Amino acid sequence: MVNIAILGYGTVGSGVVEVLNINGSSVINKRAGEEINVKYILDLRDFPGTPIEHKIVHDFDVILNDDDIKIVVEVMGGVEPAYTFVKAALLKGKSVCTSNKELVAKHGAELLEIAKQNNINFLFEASVGGGIPIIRPLNQSLTADEIQEITGILNGTTNYILTKMGREGLDFDTVLKEAQAKGFAERNPDADVLGYDACRKIAILSSLAFGHQVDFEDIYTEGITKITDVDFKYAKQLDSSIKLFASSKKTGDSFYAMVAPVLVNSYHPLYSVNDVLNGIYIKGNVIGDVMFVGAGAGKLPTASAVVSDVVDAVKHLGRNIMTNWSSKKLELTHIDKSEKQYFVRISGNVSDRLKEVEEVFGEVKVVGVPGVTGEFGIVTKVMSEETYKAKAQSLDGILNMIRIEG
């Protein structure tokens, strides 16, 4: 028997217990080669009259100082006190499995090094993509490839909002309220709609793919709050949709990372990833294109990923699983140097302003939408972000800009 402790009995923590109860004896224990037993659950609350009542503890030191605990499951969220607890557990020789993207993005390299030094494991499959297996493939299955690109729809809330806006022609505020009512969005949705959640996740994936620390603070991040129902009317004319992409790319010796809304045409691998689903596209120099799609959040999908890490930790007790993530910082090239096309909405009539627009941007493709008056859209040629910004500053009446992902 292998005893584990769970830090936090919220949505994911209770899901971990539920997954172990559902599949423990039939599948999980057999695959682990040992019986997995939840000995402690750390929480501020008591749960009288429930099956876990006798497992609840309020002091982390009870878990830390119990040598019978071999694996700690951290599902508290946030950086503190999670970081303090996880670091202490690793230094004490206990493996840790976590779903905490804030913790992994901020301290992943350090915690992996501590685990390596102590011949134990720090595993975090559930920190990105919920139930989608992506960390393990990057760390083990794709090690023969040089990763050239990772692009993902990594936040189910924003994907749901954008899908609903595109399908039903609704405005952002209306769909956000509906998403909150359905439980798809938090009461304070800033982490999702401003792109911060996706930013931390692409920082983790980039660190694993490129082998060096990618600081999420260095990643250009733009949310979806400026996207309107009118933008989707233009997108339809372009046989495209609007998605929030989190991406990192290696171009020559340069590395770029960005979170921003983009226009994607129907040929793009992520075009059909809708609603609350997540999708991750990886391009390797040998394997080519690989796609991962599935439930990116939710109680049981995320808990399933956590439990899969627990099984891995049980199978590797006393043996470290090597992870290629150095604490040496990867310097990102400023996005001003990256190149792409841009869709731009401009106020006024196309007949009156096209000459002026072409004097600034050169030859452009004009996009009109039936029923939309007083403005028009253009698609620019490929240019750098730096060049676009300079040109845009010299043109009055720009209503919105969305990058185009080819």
NORRAVEN-V534590 format. One record per backbone hydrogen bond with DSSP energy under -0.5 kcal/mol. NH is the residue of the N-H (numbers start at 1). CO is the residue of the C=O. Records with the same first field share a line. If there is no record, write none. Layout:
NH->CO / CO
//
This chain:
2->35
3->1 / 68
4->37
5->71
6->40
7->5 / 73
8->6 / 42
14->10
15->11
16->12
17->13
18->14
19->15
20->16
21->17
22->18
23->19
24->20
27->23
28->23
29->24
31->27
32->28
33->29
34->29
37->2 / 35
39->4 / 37
40->4
41->55
42->6
43->41 / 57
50->47
53->50
55->52
56->52 / 53
57->41
60->58
62->59
63->59 / 60
64->60
65->61
66->63
67->65
69->66
70->3 / 68
71->3
72->95
73->5
74->72 / 97
75->7 / 73
83->79
85->81
86->82
87->83
88->84
89->85
90->86
91->87
92->88
93->90
94->89
95->70
96->121
97->72
98->123
99->74
101->99
104->100
105->101
106->102
107->103
108->104
111->107
112->108
113->109
114->110
115->111
116->112
117->113
118->114
119->116
120->115
123->96 / 121
126->98
127->124
128->125
131->295
132->129
134->132
138->134
139->135
140->136
141->136
142->137
143->140
145->142
147->145
148->283
149->283
150->248
151->281
152->246
153->279
154->152
159->155
160->156
161->157
162->158
163->159
164->160
165->161
166->162
167->163
168->164
169->165
175->171
176->172
177->173
178->174
179->175
180->176
181->177
182->178
183->180
184->179
185->179
189->187
192->189
193->189
194->190
195->192
196->190
197->191
199->195
200->196
201->197
202->198
203->199
204->200
205->201
206->202
207->203
208->204
209->205
210->206
211->207
213->326 / 328
215->213
218->215
219->216
220->218 / 257
222->259
224->193
225->193
227->224
232->228
233->229
234->230
235->231
236->232
237->233
238->234
239->236
240->235
241->264
243->241 / 262
245->243 / 260
246->152
247->245 / 258
248->150
249->256
250->148
251->249 / 254
252->250
254->251
256->249
258->247
259->220
260->245
262->243
263->403
264->241 / 262
265->405
266->239
268->265
271->268
273->270
274->272
275->159
277->274
278->294
279->153
280->292
281->151
282->290
283->149
284->282 / 288
285->146
288->284
290->282
292->280
294->278
296->276 / 294
302->298
303->299
304->300
305->301
306->302
307->303
308->304
309->305
310->306
311->307
312->308
313->309
314->310
315->311
316->312
317->314
319->316
322->320
325->323
326->211
330->213
331->329
332->330
333->255
337->334
338->335
340->383
341->404
343->402
344->342 / 378
345->400
346->376
347->397
348->374
352->349
353->349
354->350
357->353
358->354
359->355
360->356 / 357
361->357
362->358
365->379
366->364
367->377
372->369
373->371
376->346
377->367
378->344
379->365
380->342
383->340
385->335 / 338
386->336
388->384
389->385
390->386
391->387
392->388
393->389
394->390 / 391
395->392
398->395
399->345 / 397
400->345
402->343
403->261
404->341
405->263 / 403
406->404
//
